[in-house]
């Protein structure tokens, strides 16, 4: 099996986990089910997860392009 394909699968699983952590109802901002309306800025761990998600998406796209070319 191609090593890039294995890396792509692992990154996709990480990406799914990161997106699920950011979901509105079960994210880190509402650990006990409390809901708030309105705009909130991301702080602390939420911001780190958000930025890591963006980084992971970029890596995923790059590996996908590499898989197409090989």
N, C-alpha and C positions, 0 to 999 in steps of 0.2 A: 504494500500500500504506500502511496506517496506521502512523504512526511509533511508536505504543505497541506494536504487534505486533513490529516490528523490535527495539525495546528489550527486549521480553520474550524474544525468541529469543536475543539476545546474553547476557542475564542467565542464561538457562537453560543456555547453554554454559559460562559461568563457574561456575555452580553445580555442574554435572556434574564439571568439572575439580577444584573444591575438594573435593567428596565423594570423588573418586578419590584425591586426595592424602592423605585421612584414612583410607583403607582399612587394615585391620589388617596385611596382608601386604606392602603396597608403600608404606606411609606414610613420613613423614619420620623416624619413630622407629626404623625398621629399614632404613637405607640399603643395608646389605650383606647382607640376608637373614637376619640374626640374629633369632631369635624369643625373646620373653620372656613368661612367664606372670605373672599377678597384676595388680593395679591399679597404674596409673601416672598421675600427674598430668601435665597438659599444661604444657609450659614453652617459652619462646622462640617460635620460628617456628610450632610446632604450636598453641600457644594463639592466636596471631594468626590463623592459618588457620581455627581453630575459631570464633573470634568473627566473622571476616569472612564465614564461611559462614552464621552466624545472621543477620547483617545482610543478606546477599544473599537469603536466604529471605524475610525480611520485605519487602524491596523487590519480590521476585518476586510475592508474594501481593498486595501493593498494586497493582502494575501489572496483575495478572490481574483484580482487581476493577474497575479502571478500564476494562479491555478489555470486560468484560461489560456495563458501563453505557453504553458508547459504540456 
